[in-house]
Amino acid sequence: MKFCPRCGAESQAEAAFCSKCGQSFAGPIAPMMPLQAPPPAQSRYPKKKGNPIVGGVISIAVIYALFEGCNSIVNSKPTPIARSVSGGSSSDRQETNYEPPRHKHVVFKKSGTGISTTERFDVSDDWDLEWAYNCSNFSDGSGNFQVYIYKDGSMSDEAGVNELGSKNDGTEHLHGGAGTRYLTMNSECNWVVEALSE
């Protein structure tokens, strides 16, 4: 066994060079280079110094805005729209439903009882039929409510309403082309219908 005169590592007796540092056992001793850390890598982007106060104020403003926005969504209530359906007890006459604000306006509204045909009204291609019925005045408190839609004098392909129960309301979103419509209601109940169009 031999020891390297340069680094002191142990090597085989017949070795011509140190297995650790590569020093020749036959020649002069080369000085050891001190180990150095590599230089730090340069960023492609220069560092920008910002004002920490401005950054803190902006962060607080963003957090506050997010909090207030979420809080207003959680605590908000849609605009109430009341539908009045006559008949039955006084508590049955007024029903309140919550709906989002409308972008359409009422082009036709009618209420009644039994079978009825409306006058003609014009709608755009995208229109809504809102309806409600209350059968509390009927013999067993339950009845049928049907709405048929007519376009250009014949029954339209647009879906109408066919309900059976004590009371209900809803909205049909219709896309049967712009034009003139009229409705026929078939029911033993009290009802109200509205057509809304752009």
N, CA, C and O of each residue as an XYZ file, in Angstrom:
792
protein
N       0.840     -1.180      0.000
C       0.000      0.000      0.000
C       0.883      1.241      0.000
O       1.950      1.279      0.613
N       0.380      2.288     -0.736
C       1.072      3.568     -0.767
C       0.057      4.643     -0.375
O      -1.158      4.486     -0.487
N       0.637      5.730      0.085
C      -0.180      6.900      0.411
C       0.239      8.041     -0.485
O       1.428      8.269     -0.708
N      -0.748      8.759     -1.000
C      -0.503      9.872     -1.929
C       0.177     11.006     -1.172
O      -0.302     11.410     -0.112
N       1.305     11.536     -1.705
C       1.978     12.649     -1.044
C       1.195     13.958     -1.138
O       1.462     14.912     -0.408
N       0.242     13.982     -2.037
C      -0.515     15.211     -2.244
C      -1.780     15.247     -1.394
O      -2.006     16.203     -0.652
N      -2.638     14.162     -1.505
C      -3.921     14.198     -0.794
C      -3.972     13.216      0.366
O      -4.876     13.300      1.197
N      -3.050     12.311      0.444
C      -2.997     11.375      1.550
C      -3.886     10.159      1.372
O      -4.037      9.365      2.301
N      -4.477      9.998      0.199
C      -5.362      8.858     -0.038
C      -4.543      7.593     -0.208
O      -3.420      7.646     -0.709
N      -5.091      6.451      0.204
C      -4.421      5.174      0.107
C      -4.626      4.623     -1.291
O      -5.735      4.676     -1.824
N      -3.549      4.086     -1.900
C      -3.610      3.495     -3.240
C      -2.877      2.172     -3.220
O      -2.168      1.880     -2.257
N      -3.027      1.361     -4.256
C      -2.346      0.076     -4.393
C      -0.839      0.316     -4.545
O      -0.424      1.362     -5.045
N      -0.040     -0.628     -4.123
C       1.429     -0.483     -4.141
C       1.955     -0.337     -5.558
O       2.922      0.398     -5.760
N       1.374     -0.993     -6.542
C       1.862     -0.931     -7.921
C       1.269      0.220     -8.725
O       1.598      0.353     -9.904
N       0.411      1.057     -8.148
C      -0.247      2.155     -8.859
C       0.751      3.249     -9.190
O       1.606      3.587     -8.371
N       0.641      3.816    -10.422
C       1.515      4.897    -10.855
C       0.898      6.259    -10.495
O       1.605      7.260    -10.375
N      -0.448      6.276    -10.324
C      -1.143      7.531    -10.004
C      -2.108      7.309     -8.843
O      -2.591      6.198     -8.627
N      -2.379      8.371     -8.107
C      -3.337      8.320     -6.989
C      -4.738      8.107     -7.551
O      -5.141      8.747     -8.522
N      -5.457      7.206     -6.928
C      -6.827      6.913     -7.410
C      -7.822      8.013     -7.052
O      -8.926      8.050     -7.594
N      -7.436      8.910     -6.142
C      -8.357      9.964     -5.727
C      -8.091     11.280     -6.450
O      -9.006     11.863     -7.031
N      -6.829     11.757     -6.418
C      -6.556     13.082     -6.990
C      -5.779     13.023     -8.298
O      -5.625     14.047     -8.965
N      -5.282     11.837     -8.684
C      -4.555     11.691     -9.950
C      -3.086     12.082     -9.882
O      -2.439     12.157    -10.927
N      -2.530     12.334     -8.696
C      -1.117     12.711     -8.520
C      -0.242     11.544     -8.964
O      -0.506     10.388     -8.636
N       0.810     11.875     -9.724
C       1.778     10.856    -10.148
C       2.660     10.525     -8.946
O       3.127     11.415     -8.235
N       2.879      9.216     -8.734
C       3.753      8.798     -7.641
C       5.219      8.967     -8.031
O       6.075      8.939     -7.146
N       5.558      9.143     -9.335
C       6.930      9.234     -9.797
C       7.395     10.682     -9.895
O       8.593     10.936     -9.767
N       6.505     11.634    -10.116
C       6.926     13.003    -10.375
C       6.810     13.893     -9.155
O       6.499     13.444     -8.052
N       7.076     15.207     -9.394
C       6.976     16.162     -8.295
C       5.523     16.295     -7.822
O       4.598     15.959     -8.561
N       5.330     16.762     -6.650
C       3.990     16.894     -6.061
C       3.356     18.178     -6.570
O       3.885     19.275     -6.393
N       2.210     18.004     -7.204
C       1.476     19.184     -7.710
C       0.686     19.786     -6.562
O       0.154     19.061     -5.721
N       0.607     21.133     -6.522
C      -0.162     21.746     -5.429
C      -1.655     21.452     -5.573
O      -2.182     21.367     -6.682
N      -2.305     21.304     -4.459
C      -3.757     21.040     -4.472
C      -4.478     22.350     -4.706
O      -4.123     23.383     -4.138
N      -5.504     22.295     -5.556
C      -6.347     23.463     -5.804
C      -7.426     23.482     -4.727
O      -8.075     22.467     -4.473
N      -7.614     24.627     -4.100
C      -8.678     24.666     -3.094
C     -10.039     24.521     -3.767
O     -10.268     25.027     -4.866
N     -10.926     23.821     -3.085
C     -12.278     23.637     -3.629
C     -13.038     24.941     -3.514
O     -13.032     25.594     -2.471
N     -13.701     25.314     -4.617
C     -14.479     26.542     -4.618
C     -15.894     26.220     -5.081
O     -16.127     25.331     -5.900
N     -16.806     26.965     -4.532
C     -18.205     26.820     -4.982
C     -18.336     27.472     -6.345
O     -17.667     28.468     -6.621
N     -19.193     26.921     -7.206
C     -19.377     27.538     -8.514
C     -20.034     28.909     -8.348
O     -20.771     29.143     -7.390
N     -19.755     29.815     -9.295
C     -20.359     31.155     -9.173
C     -21.874     31.052     -9.298
O     -22.383     30.170     -9.990
N     -22.596     31.949     -8.632
C     -24.062     31.876     -8.706
C     -24.541     32.128    -10.128
O     -23.969     32.935    -10.861
N     -25.599     31.424    -10.500
C     -26.162     31.560    -11.847
C     -26.812     32.934    -11.984
O     -27.475     33.423    -11.069
N     -26.610     33.527    -13.118
C     -27.197     34.831    -13.390
C     -28.621     34.624    -13.911
O     -28.853     33.769    -14.765
N     -29.556     35.394    -13.403
C     -30.948     35.337    -13.861
C     -31.051     36.053    -15.197
O     -30.344     37.029    -15.446
N     -31.927     35.566    -16.042
C     -32.183     36.233    -17.320
C     -32.902     37.552    -17.108
O     -32.803     38.474    -17.917
N     -33.618     37.619    -16.017
C     -34.439     38.787    -15.746
C     -33.820     39.578    -14.602
O     -33.542     39.031    -13.535
N     -33.611     40.834    -14.826
C     -33.017     41.635    -13.745
C     -34.001     41.763    -12.590
O     -35.216     41.801    -12.784
N     -33.444     41.829    -11.387
C     -34.299     41.993    -10.213
C     -34.814     43.411    -10.173
O     -34.073     44.375    -10.361
N     -36.116     43.511     -9.919
C     -36.724     44.824     -9.778
C     -37.000     45.036     -8.309
O     -37.538     44.168     -7.622
N     -36.633     46.166     -7.859
C     -36.899     46.482     -6.468
C     -38.226     47.212     -6.409
O     -38.404     48.229     -7.080
N     -39.157     46.709     -5.618
C     -40.455     47.339     -5.459
C     -40.603     47.901     -4.068
O     -39.832     47.594     -3.159
N     -41.585     48.709     -3.929
C     -41.881     49.296     -2.635
C     -42.736     48.297     -1.856
O     -43.861     48.021     -2.271
N     -42.248     47.746     -0.743
C     -43.030     46.753     -0.007
C     -44.322     47.323      0.575
O     -45.280     46.578      0.781
N     -44.365     48.599      0.837
C     -45.589     49.208      1.381
C     -46.681     49.199      0.315
O     -47.826     48.844      0.595
N     -46.321     49.594     -0.912
C     -47.298     49.601     -2.006
C     -47.795     48.177     -2.267
O     -48.993     47.962     -2.452
N     -46.887     47.213     -2.282
C     -47.285     45.817     -2.494
C     -48.219     45.332     -1.403
O     -49.180     44.617     -1.687
N     -47.955     45.707     -0.158
C     -48.821     45.311      0.957
C     -50.193     45.934      0.854
O     -51.194     45.267      1.116
N     -50.263     47.215      0.474
C     -51.551     47.901      0.338
C     -52.370     47.258     -0.787
O     -53.572     47.038     -0.636
N     -51.718     46.960     -1.907
C     -52.425     46.317     -3.021
C     -52.938     44.941     -2.603
O     -54.071     44.584     -2.925
N     -52.127     44.172     -1.895
C     -52.566     42.843     -1.433
C     -53.777     42.947     -0.521
O     -54.721     42.168     -0.655
N     -53.763     43.882      0.389
C     -54.898     44.059      1.309
C     -56.145     44.469      0.533
O     -57.238     43.981      0.819
N     -55.992     45.369     -0.453
C     -57.138     45.819     -1.256
C     -57.748     44.664     -2.040
O     -58.971     44.556     -2.127
N     -56.916     43.804     -2.610
C     -57.421     42.650     -3.370
C     -58.147     41.684     -2.443
O     -59.225     41.199     -2.787
N     -57.586     41.399     -1.292
C     -58.237     40.487     -0.338
C     -59.571     41.061      0.122
O     -60.552     40.325      0.226
N     -59.624     42.355      0.398
C     -60.861     43.001      0.816
C     -61.920     42.921     -0.287
O     -63.078     42.606     -0.015
N     -61.523     43.205     -1.527
C     -62.469     43.159     -2.648
C     -63.021     41.749     -2.824
O     -64.221     41.581     -3.040
N     -62.171     40.740     -2.735
C     -62.640     39.356     -2.847
C     -63.599     39.008     -1.717
O     -64.625     38.370     -1.949
N     -63.276     39.418     -0.508
C     -64.135     39.133      0.635
C     -65.497     39.792      0.462
O     -66.529     39.151      0.664
N     -65.506     41.073      0.089
C     -66.769     41.800     -0.085
C     -67.589     41.203     -1.223
O     -68.808     41.083     -1.105
N     -66.937     40.826     -2.326
C     -67.657     40.223     -3.453
C     -68.306     38.914     -3.065
O     -69.470     38.678     -3.390
N     -67.567     38.054     -2.369
C     -68.141     36.775     -1.919
C     -69.249     37.010     -0.907
O     -70.272     36.326     -0.938
N     -69.057     37.969     -0.010
C     -70.053     38.263      1.010
C     -71.352     38.761      0.372
O     -72.437     38.385      0.815
N     -71.255     39.604     -0.665
C     -72.474     40.120     -1.299
C     -73.205     39.021     -2.057
O     -74.434     39.036     -2.121
N     -72.477     38.066     -2.635
C     -73.131     36.961     -3.331
C     -73.866     36.074     -2.337
O     -75.007     35.678     -2.574
N     -73.205     35.761     -1.216
C     -73.811     34.886     -0.214
C     -75.047     35.523      0.410
O     -76.035     34.834      0.662
N     -75.004     36.836      0.663
C     -76.098     37.496      1.371
C     -77.160     38.101      0.462
O     -78.153     38.631      0.960
N     -76.981     38.040     -0.862
C     -77.965     38.659     -1.753
C     -79.154     37.737     -1.959
O     -79.028     36.515     -1.880
N     -80.302     38.329     -2.221
C     -81.517     37.571     -2.508
C     -82.060     38.063     -3.836
O     -82.044     39.264     -4.105
N     -82.544     37.147     -4.672
C     -83.113     37.571     -5.942
C     -84.349     38.436     -5.738
O     -84.979     38.415     -4.680
N     -84.674     39.186     -6.763
C     -85.831     40.063     -6.723
C     -87.109     39.230     -6.681
O     -87.283     38.353     -7.527
N     -88.008     39.472     -5.728
C     -89.239     38.684     -5.699
C     -90.206     39.150     -6.783
O     -90.347     40.346     -7.038
N     -90.873     38.178     -7.416
C     -91.916     38.466     -8.386
C     -93.154     37.741     -7.890
O     -93.148     36.518     -7.754
N     -94.198     38.475     -7.623
C     -95.412     37.866     -7.071
C     -96.359     37.526     -8.206
O     -96.563     38.326     -9.119
N     -96.932     36.340     -8.144
C     -97.967     35.946     -9.070
C     -99.243     35.802     -8.277
O     -99.247     35.173     -7.219
N    -100.296     36.357     -8.754
C    -101.568     36.284     -8.046
C    -102.474     35.293     -8.758
O    -102.747     35.437     -9.949
N    -102.929     34.307     -8.041
C    -103.860     33.330     -8.576
C    -105.078     33.373     -7.669
O    -104.982     33.042     -6.487
N    -106.217     33.775     -8.205
C    -107.401     33.934     -7.367
C    -108.024     32.589     -7.041
O    -107.776     31.589     -7.715
N    -108.828     32.583     -6.008
C    -109.521     31.357     -5.606
C    -108.892     30.771     -4.371
O    -107.746     31.084     -4.049
N    -109.618     29.927     -3.676
C    -109.104     29.275     -2.478
C    -109.060     30.243     -1.321
O    -109.686     31.303     -1.351
N    -108.319     29.870     -0.308
C    -108.221     30.723      0.874
C    -107.335     31.928      0.564
O    -106.636     31.953     -0.449
N    -107.374     32.926      1.449
C    -106.609     34.138      1.205
C    -105.110     33.856      1.154
O    -104.375     34.554      0.455
N    -104.646     32.838      1.888
C    -103.217     32.520      1.851
C    -102.831     31.887      0.521
O    -101.663     31.946      0.136
N    -103.781     31.280     -0.192
C    -103.489     30.679     -1.493
C    -103.494     31.710     -2.611
O    -102.994     31.427     -3.700
N    -104.038     32.887     -2.375
C    -104.210     33.855     -3.451
C    -102.919     34.537     -3.859
O    -102.774     34.954     -5.009
N    -101.990     34.655     -2.940
C    -100.753     35.343     -3.267
C     -99.594     34.369     -3.081
O     -99.369     33.875     -1.976
N     -98.873     34.095     -4.138
C     -97.706     33.231     -4.078
C     -96.506     34.055     -4.506
O     -96.586     34.780     -5.497
N     -95.403     33.966     -3.790
C     -94.207     34.715     -4.144
C     -93.125     33.729     -4.541
O     -92.817     32.794     -3.801
N     -92.560     33.944     -5.703
C     -91.467     33.122     -6.199
C     -90.269     34.025     -6.438
O     -90.434     35.164     -6.874
N     -89.072     33.539     -6.161
C     -87.866     34.322     -6.392
C     -87.293     33.933     -7.744
O     -87.089     32.753     -8.028
N     -87.034     34.939     -8.578
C     -86.494     34.715     -9.905
C     -85.439     35.776    -10.185
O     -85.489     36.865     -9.614
N     -84.483     35.468    -11.060
C     -83.482     36.477    -11.416
C     -84.121     37.604    -12.223
O     -85.207     37.429    -12.776
N     -83.456     38.763    -12.296
C     -84.012     39.875    -13.070
C     -84.230     39.486    -14.529
O     -83.450     38.722    -15.098
N     -85.274     40.007    -15.117
C     -85.616     39.673    -16.502
C     -84.934     40.628    -17.472
O     -84.682     41.793    -17.166
N     -84.644     40.088    -18.661
C     -84.159     40.904    -19.757
C     -85.250     40.981    -20.827
O     -85.037     41.529    -21.908
N     -86.385     40.439    -20.517
C     -87.518     40.433    -21.434
C     -88.647     41.229    -20.789
O     -88.641     41.453    -19.578
N     -89.597     41.647    -21.584
C     -90.727     42.398    -21.039
C     -92.030     41.648    -21.344
O     -92.099     40.844    -22.274
N     -93.044     41.926    -20.550
C     -94.336     41.253    -20.695
C     -95.042     41.812    -21.934
O     -95.262     43.018    -22.043
N     -95.394     40.918    -22.866
C     -96.131     41.339    -24.063
C     -97.603     40.933    -23.979
O     -98.439     41.416    -24.743
N     -97.903     40.035    -23.036
C     -99.279     39.586    -22.884
C     -99.451     38.977    -21.502
O     -98.552     38.300    -21.003
N    -100.618     39.217    -20.874
C    -100.917     38.613    -19.575
C    -102.425     38.404    -19.492
O    -103.211     39.265    -19.885
N    -102.812     37.236    -18.969
C    -104.241     36.960    -18.803
C    -104.413     36.005    -17.628
O    -103.595     35.110    -17.417
N    -105.493     36.208    -16.862
C    -105.841     35.277    -15.789
C    -107.297     34.890    -15.969
O    -108.077     35.614    -16.588
N    -107.649     33.738    -15.419
C    -109.023     33.279    -15.548
C    -109.241     31.950    -14.880
O    -108.416     31.483    -14.096
N    -110.373     31.344    -15.204
C    -110.765     30.027    -14.698
C    -111.392     29.272    -15.853
O    -112.111     29.857    -16.663
N    -111.128     27.980    -15.935
C    -111.769     27.165    -16.958
C    -111.089     27.258    -18.306
O    -109.885     27.499    -18.385
N    -111.868     27.064    -19.385
C    -111.353     27.057    -20.751
C    -111.416     28.471    -21.312
O    -112.426     29.160    -21.166
N    -110.326     28.901    -21.958
C    -110.278     30.254    -22.499
C    -109.253     30.322    -23.620
O    -108.255     29.602    -23.598
N    -109.496     31.191    -24.604
C    -108.555     31.469    -25.683
C    -108.174     32.941    -25.596
O    -109.029     33.808    -25.413
N    -106.888     33.208    -25.729
C    -106.393     34.584    -25.598
C    -106.501     35.326    -26.925
O    -106.736     34.725    -27.973
N    -106.325     36.648    -26.858
C    -106.166     37.417    -28.079
C    -104.750     37.174    -28.609
O    -103.930     36.563    -27.925
N    -104.466     37.643    -29.804
C    -103.168     37.414    -30.451
C    -102.132     38.404    -29.901
O    -102.458     39.531    -29.528
N    -100.881     37.948    -29.863
C     -99.764     38.781    -29.421
C     -98.526     38.390    -30.210
O     -98.423     37.266    -30.702
N     -97.574     39.332    -30.331
C     -96.343     39.101    -31.097
C     -95.172     38.832    -30.161
O     -95.042     39.449    -29.103
N     -94.309     37.878    -30.586
C     -93.116     37.526    -29.809
C     -91.909     37.441    -30.738
O     -92.047     37.298    -31.952
N     -90.720     37.533    -30.136
C     -89.469     37.325    -30.876
C     -89.197     35.825    -30.956
O     -89.984     35.015    -30.466
N     -88.082     35.468    -31.574
C     -87.722     34.055    -31.694
C     -87.486     33.418    -30.326
O     -87.758     32.232    -30.136
N     -86.987     34.193    -29.386
C     -86.681     33.701    -28.035
C     -87.683     34.337    -27.070
O     -87.576     35.523    -26.759
N     -88.649     33.557    -26.596
C     -89.651     34.115    -25.690
C     -89.981     33.110    -24.606
O     -89.669     31.926    -24.731
N     -90.618     33.587    -23.529
C     -90.949     32.745    -22.380
C     -92.446     32.773    -22.123
O     -93.108     33.793    -22.313
N     -92.962     31.638    -21.688
C     -94.346     31.543    -21.241
C     -94.307     31.225    -19.753
O     -93.916     30.128    -19.355
N     -94.714     32.189    -18.934
C     -94.794     31.971    -17.487
C     -96.235     31.639    -17.143
O     -97.164     32.237    -17.686
N     -96.420     30.682    -16.237
C     -97.762     30.228    -15.909
C     -97.841     29.847    -14.434
O     -96.839     29.534    -13.793
N     -99.066     29.887    -13.923
C     -99.338     29.432    -12.554
C    -100.797     28.989    -12.505
O    -101.643     29.546    -13.204
N    -101.087     27.992    -11.684
C    -102.479     27.571    -11.491
C    -102.700     27.166    -10.042
O    -101.767     26.797     -9.329
N    -103.979     27.244     -9.622
C    -104.360     26.904     -8.257
C    -105.728     26.234     -8.331
O    -106.704     26.845     -8.764
N    -105.790     24.990     -7.912
C    -107.031     24.215     -7.996
C    -107.720     24.061     -6.642
O    -108.550     23.167     -6.476
N    -107.394     24.916     -5.672
C    -108.008     24.768     -4.350
C    -109.516     25.011     -4.404
O    -110.231     24.588     -3.495
N    -110.019     25.681     -5.446
C    -111.453     25.925     -5.563
C    -112.186     24.753     -6.233
O    -113.416     24.747     -6.280
N    -111.455     23.774     -6.744
C    -112.062     22.636     -7.430
C    -112.471     21.592     -6.389
O    -111.996     21.625     -5.254
N    -113.336     20.684     -6.770
C    -113.990     19.768     -5.823
C    -113.029     19.043     -4.871
O    -113.239     19.066     -3.658
N    -111.988     18.407     -5.397
C    -111.080     17.677     -4.497
C    -109.755     18.406     -4.297
O    -108.814     17.829     -3.751
N    -109.665     19.663     -4.729
C    -108.449     20.449     -4.536
C    -107.348     20.118     -5.512
O    -106.220     20.585     -5.351
N    -107.649     19.318     -6.530
C    -106.653     18.937     -7.528
C    -107.308     18.997     -8.896
O    -108.499     18.712     -9.027
N    -106.551     19.361     -9.907
C    -107.128     19.440    -11.237
C    -106.067     19.459    -12.321
O    -104.873     19.333    -12.051
N    -106.534     19.621    -13.569
C    -105.678     19.615    -14.734
C    -105.483     21.045    -15.226
O    -106.398     21.864    -15.139
N    -104.297     21.345    -15.741
C    -104.012     22.658    -16.316
C    -103.221     22.438    -17.602
O    -102.117     21.895    -17.577
N    -103.799     22.866    -18.728
C    -103.148     22.704    -20.025
C    -103.121     24.045    -20.749
O    -104.082     24.814    -20.703
N    -102.006     24.309    -21.416
C    -101.874     25.490    -22.262
C    -101.403     25.013    -23.631
O    -100.370     24.354    -23.749
N    -102.173     25.355    -24.663
C    -101.822     25.034    -26.041
C    -101.388     26.321    -26.730
O    -102.026     27.360    -26.558
N    -100.306     26.263    -27.512
C     -99.762     27.434    -28.196
C    -100.088     27.326    -29.685
O     -99.871     26.288    -30.310
N    -100.613     28.423    -30.239
C    -100.950     28.466    -31.665
C    -100.111     29.534    -32.342
O     -99.900     30.619    -31.801
N     -99.630     29.202    -33.552
C     -98.834     30.123    -34.362
C     -99.414     30.118    -35.759
O     -99.628     29.054    -36.340
N     -99.667     31.281    -36.298
C    -100.202     31.419    -37.654
C    -101.475     30.598    -37.852
O    -101.677     30.007    -38.912
N    -102.321     30.563    -36.844
C    -103.619     29.916    -36.956
C    -103.641     28.419    -36.730
O    -104.716     27.819    -36.743
N    -102.487     27.789    -36.523
C    -102.482     26.348    -36.249
C    -101.602     26.057    -35.041
O    -100.803     26.894    -34.621
N    -101.761     24.863    -34.490
C    -101.022     24.529    -33.276
C     -99.525     24.565    -33.553
O     -99.052     24.011    -34.545
N     -98.785     25.222    -32.664
C     -97.342     25.387    -32.805
C     -96.606     24.130    -32.358
O     -97.130     23.322    -31.591
N     -95.381     23.981    -32.854
C     -94.512     22.887    -32.401
C     -93.927     23.179    -31.021
O     -93.334     22.293    -30.405
N     -94.085     24.396    -30.533
C     -93.532     24.770    -29.240
C     -94.287     24.043    -28.122
O     -95.507     23.885    -28.173
N     -93.540     23.613    -27.129
C     -94.140     22.871    -26.020
C     -95.029     23.787    -25.197
O     -94.626     24.894    -24.839
N     -96.206     23.342    -24.903
C     -97.101     24.076    -24.023
C     -96.950     23.579    -22.606
O     -95.849     23.240    -22.171
N     -98.057     23.533    -21.884
C     -98.041     23.108    -20.485
C     -99.095     22.024    -20.312
O    -100.186     22.127    -20.871
N     -98.782     20.991    -19.545
C     -99.737     19.938    -19.208
C     -99.434     19.492    -17.786
O     -98.513     18.706    -17.559
N    -100.208     19.993    -16.830
C     -99.959     19.752    -15.408
C    -101.189     19.140    -14.757
O    -102.318     19.377    -15.186
N    -100.959     18.362    -13.732
C    -102.032     17.794    -12.912
C    -101.599     17.926    -11.463
O    -100.530     17.447    -11.084
N    -102.436     18.583    -10.641
C    -102.076     18.757     -9.241
C    -102.939     19.802     -8.577
O    -103.930     20.257     -9.147
N    -102.559     20.183     -7.363
C    -103.341     21.179     -6.635
C    -102.937     22.599     -7.029
O    -103.802     23.462     -7.177
N    -101.633     22.858     -7.204
C    -101.166     24.156     -7.689
C     -99.709     24.020     -8.070
O     -98.985     23.164     -7.560
N     -99.297     24.891     -8.984
C     -97.903     24.885     -9.432
C     -97.679     26.129    -10.280
O     -98.632     26.816    -10.647
N     -96.418     26.417    -10.591
C     -96.080     27.487    -11.524
C     -94.781     27.122    -12.211
O     -94.047     26.250    -11.746
N     -94.497     27.793    -13.321
C     -93.270     27.498    -14.052
C     -93.077     28.441    -15.218
O     -93.886     29.336    -15.462
N     -91.989     28.221    -15.931
C     -91.642     29.012    -17.108
C     -91.212     28.074    -18.216
O     -90.372     27.198    -18.009
N     -91.788     28.258    -19.390
C     -91.390     27.513    -20.581
C     -90.554     28.457    -21.436
O     -91.003     29.557    -21.761
N     -89.327     28.035    -21.808
C     -88.444     28.830    -22.660
C     -88.642     28.343    -24.089
O     -88.341     27.190    -24.399
N     -89.144     29.212    -24.958
C     -89.593     28.794    -26.286
C     -88.770     29.470    -27.384
O     -88.335     30.613    -27.246
N     -88.567     28.723    -28.486
C     -87.752     29.202    -29.610
C     -88.391     28.747    -30.915
O     -87.770     28.004    -31.675
N     -89.608     29.175    -31.188
C     -90.314     28.708    -32.379
C     -90.351     29.708    -33.508
O     -91.166     29.573    -34.420
N     -89.489     30.709    -33.474
C     -89.483     31.726    -34.521
C     -90.358     32.896    -34.130
O     -91.370     32.741    -33.446
N     -89.951     34.064    -34.578
C     -90.715     35.274    -34.287
C     -92.064     35.221    -35.001
O     -92.186     34.603    -36.059
N     -93.073     35.868    -34.422
C     -94.375     35.916    -35.078
C     -95.503     36.101    -34.095
O     -95.288     36.399    -32.920
N     -96.715     35.919    -34.595
C     -97.929     36.110    -33.806
C     -98.339     34.782    -33.186
O     -98.299     33.740    -33.840
N     -98.736     34.831    -31.911
C     -99.181     33.637    -31.192
C    -100.514     33.940    -30.512
O    -100.895     35.098    -30.342
N    -101.215     32.869    -30.129
C    -102.298     32.966    -29.164
C    -102.336     31.659    -28.413
O    -101.811     30.651    -28.887
N    -102.956     31.661    -27.235
C    -102.959     30.510    -26.335
C    -104.379     30.055    -26.065
O    -105.315     30.854    -26.082
N    -104.529     28.770    -25.817
C    -105.788     28.229    -25.319
C    -105.484     27.511    -24.010
O    -104.631     26.625    -23.963
N    -106.187     27.900    -22.947
C    -106.046     27.254    -21.644
C    -107.222     26.314    -21.434
O    -108.365     26.661    -21.733
N    -106.943     25.134    -20.924
C    -107.974     24.146    -20.637
C    -107.758     23.693    -19.196
O    -106.823     22.951    -18.897
N    -108.650     24.159    -18.300
C    -108.465     23.829    -16.894
C    -109.739     24.114    -16.114
O    -110.512     25.006    -16.465
N    -109.945     23.352    -15.064
C    -111.041     23.639    -14.149
C    -110.557     24.531    -13.005
O    -111.317     24.848    -12.089
N    -109.296     24.928    -13.066
C    -108.645     25.665    -11.980
C    -108.556     27.155    -12.304
O    -108.853     27.570    -13.424
N    -108.147     27.954    -11.321
C    -107.798     29.355    -11.527
C    -106.373     29.383    -12.064
O    -105.525     28.619    -11.603
N    -106.101     30.248    -13.023
C    -104.786     30.283    -13.650
C    -104.421     31.696    -14.069
O    -105.271     32.584    -14.144
N    -103.110     31.886    -14.346
C    -102.584     33.127    -14.921
C    -101.464     32.723    -15.870
O    -100.667     31.835    -15.567
N    -101.413     33.396    -17.038
C    -100.348     33.158    -18.019
C     -99.762     34.501    -18.442
O    -100.472     35.505    -18.518
N     -98.451     34.507    -18.718
C     -97.751     35.707    -19.202
C     -96.834     35.291    -20.322
O     -96.185     34.247    -20.250
N     -96.776     36.115    -21.373
C     -95.797     35.920    -22.442
C     -94.767     37.024    -22.309
O     -95.126     38.198    -22.218
N     -93.486     36.662    -22.296
C     -92.389     37.623    -22.195
C     -91.518     37.496    -23.424
O     -91.182     36.389    -23.845
N     -91.155     38.625    -23.999
C     -90.356     38.617    -25.219
C     -89.331     39.728    -25.159
O     -89.465     40.665    -24.372
N     -88.311     39.624    -25.989
C     -87.260     40.650    -26.049
C     -87.764     41.879    -26.780
O     -87.025     42.852    -26.934
